[in-house]
Amino acid sequence: MDQKGVFNHLIKQLMKLPSVGQKTAQRHAFALLKMSRKEASEIGQSIIDMKEKLIFCADCRNISESELCDICSNPQRDRSKVIVVEEPSTLYAIEKSGEYRGLYHVLLGVISPLEGISPEDLDLKVLMDRLSKKEIREVIVATSPNMEGEATALYLSRLIQPLGITVSRIALGIPVGIDLEFADEVTLIKSIEGRRVLSA
């Protein structure tokens, strides 16, 4: 592979990242090119370490370096509430606010028939097993306010309510159609505080 081929290959690899188009990938590639070999190697090694050392928490499916993540293993957390989010990135945005002290559950996706993602693909058995332990009294559904997020929220409500657990939905102070990972922490917390009970 010649020099131009190597550079173009890097751009193509960077374009595999979310929201990274040709121009952004090219800008990142030039930035990497200007770095020292040591700095570039550290970035590369960090990616390898992440893939080799990070796993999904056995309880909530957050990213973790051990069987249980720091949140699930923290005895100071309020174990009566669980916020259900689509991805770990939303969990981190909520945590950054420092206002929420309950637990989480990460779906690692949403129901999307158009993309062939069904409820079975979300492995909801992990969540239902947690809810059967009777500690949890409220599930707060914090999926994005788009078609897939709403369909997932409705499905979860119908699945969980027969257990006698309150199922609530975050308030829609978040613009419709936005992914929650792009919302700021204050908006997220206000949406959680203004949540409404879902009826199946």
C-alpha positions in Angstrom: 0.0 0.0 0.0 1.6 3.3 -1.1 1.6 6.5 1.1 -1.6 7.8 -0.5 -3.2 4.4 0.0 -2.3 4.3 3.7 -3.8 7.8 4.3 -7.0 7.0 2.4 -7.3 3.7 4.2 -7.1 5.6 7.5 -9.8 8.0 6.4 -12.1 5.1 5.4 -11.6 3.5 8.8 -12.3 6.8 10.7 -15.6 7.1 8.6 -16.8 4.0 10.3 -17.3 6.1 13.5 -20.8 7.6 14.1 -21.4 11.1 12.6 -17.9 11.1 10.9 -18.1 12.0 7.2 -15.4 12.3 4.6 -14.3 15.9 5.7 -14.3 15.1 9.4 -12.4 11.9 8.9 -9.8 13.7 6.7 -9.4 16.4 9.4 -8.8 13.7 12.1 -6.4 11.9 9.8 -4.3 15.0 9.3 -4.4 15.6 13.0 -3.1 12.1 13.7 -0.4 12.6 11.0 0.9 15.7 12.8 1.2 13.9 16.1 4.4 12.3 17.3 4.7 8.6 16.9 4.4 8.2 20.7 1.0 10.1 20.8 -0.4 8.2 17.9 0.7 4.9 19.4 -1.0 5.8 22.7 -4.3 6.4 20.9 -3.9 3.1 19.0 -3.1 1.2 22.2 -6.0 2.8 24.0 -8.4 1.4 21.4 -6.8 -2.1 21.7 -7.0 -1.9 25.5 -10.7 -1.0 25.3 -11.5 -3.9 23.0 -9.5 -6.3 25.2 -10.4 -5.2 28.7 -13.9 -3.8 28.6 -17.0 -6.0 29.0 -20.7 -5.4 29.6 -21.8 -5.3 33.3 -23.6 -8.6 34.2 -26.5 -6.6 35.8 -27.0 -3.5 33.8 -25.0 -3.9 30.6 -23.0 -0.7 31.1 -19.4 -0.9 30.1 -17.1 -2.2 32.8 -13.7 -3.6 33.5 -15.2 -6.2 36.0 -18.3 -8.4 36.2 -20.2 -5.5 37.9 -19.8 -1.9 36.9 -19.0 0.8 39.5 -22.6 1.9 39.7 -24.1 -1.5 40.2 -21.5 -2.4 42.8 -22.0 0.9 44.8 -24.1 0.2 47.9 -24.9 3.9 48.2 -27.1 3.9 45.0 -30.9 4.0 45.3 -31.9 0.5 44.4 -35.6 1.3 44.1 -35.3 3.1 40.8 -33.8 2.0 37.4 -33.4 4.3 34.4 -33.6 2.3 31.1 -31.4 3.9 28.4 -30.5 2.9 24.8 -26.7 3.2 25.0 -24.0 3.7 27.6 -23.4 7.2 26.2 -26.8 8.3 27.6 -26.0 6.8 31.0 -22.7 8.8 31.1 -24.6 12.0 30.2 -27.0 11.5 33.1 -24.3 10.5 35.5 -22.3 13.7 34.6 -25.1 15.8 36.1 -24.5 14.2 39.5 -28.3 14.5 40.3 -29.5 11.0 39.7 -28.5 8.4 42.3 -30.5 5.3 41.2 -29.5 2.4 39.0 -29.5 1.9 35.2 -30.2 -0.6 32.6 -28.7 -0.3 29.1 -30.6 -1.9 26.2 -27.8 -1.6 23.7 -30.4 -0.6 21.0 -34.1 0.0 20.4 -36.9 -1.9 18.7 -36.7 -1.0 15.0 -38.6 -3.2 12.6 -37.2 -1.3 9.6 -33.7 -2.3 10.7 -34.7 -5.8 11.6 -34.3 -5.2 15.4 -37.0 -7.0 17.4 -37.5 -7.2 21.2 -35.7 -10.5 21.2 -32.6 -8.8 19.9 -32.5 -6.5 23.0 -32.2 -9.5 25.4 -34.8 -8.1 27.8 -34.5 -11.3 30.0 -31.6 -9.6 31.8 -33.8 -6.6 32.7 -36.8 -8.8 33.7 -34.6 -11.0 35.9 -33.5 -7.8 37.8 -37.1 -6.6 38.2 -38.2 -10.0 39.6 -35.9 -9.4 42.7 -38.6 -7.0 44.1 -36.1 -4.3 45.1 -37.1 -2.1 42.2 -40.3 0.0 42.5 -40.0 2.3 39.5 -38.6 1.9 36.0 -37.9 5.2 34.2 -37.8 4.7 30.4 -35.3 7.2 28.9 -35.3 6.2 25.2 -35.0 8.9 22.6 -38.3 10.7 21.6 -38.3 9.3 18.1 -40.4 6.5 16.5 -38.1 3.7 17.6 -37.7 5.1 21.1 -41.4 5.5 21.6 -42.1 2.0 20.3 -39.5 0.6 22.8 -41.0 2.6 25.7 -44.5 1.3 24.9 -43.3 -2.3 24.6 -41.4 -2.1 28.0 -44.4 -0.6 29.7 -46.6 -3.5 28.6 -44.0 -6.0 29.6 -43.2 -4.5 33.1 -46.5 -3.2 34.4 -48.0 -6.7 35.1 -45.1 -7.0 37.7 -46.7 -4.2 39.8 -43.8 -1.8 39.1 -44.4 1.8 38.2 -43.2 2.5 34.6 -42.6 6.2 33.8 -41.4 8.0 30.7 -39.1 11.0 30.7 -40.8 14.4 30.0 -40.5 15.6 26.4 -38.5 18.8 27.1 -36.2 17.1 24.7 -36.9 18.0 21.1 -38.7 15.2 19.2 -36.4 13.2 17.0 -33.2 13.9 18.9 -30.9 11.1 20.2 -30.7 11.5 24.0 -26.9 11.2 23.9 -26.8 14.6 22.3 -28.9 16.3 25.0 -27.2 18.3 27.7 -27.1 17.1 31.3 -29.5 19.8 32.6 -32.1 19.0 30.0 -31.8 15.3 30.7 -32.2 15.7 34.5 -35.2 18.1 34.0 -36.8 15.5 31.7 -36.2 12.8 34.4 -37.7 15.0 37.1 -40.8 15.7 35.0 -41.4 12.1 34.1 -44.9 10.8 33.6 -46.4 7.4 34.4 -46.8 5.3 31.3 -50.0 3.3 30.8 -49.9 0.3 28.6 
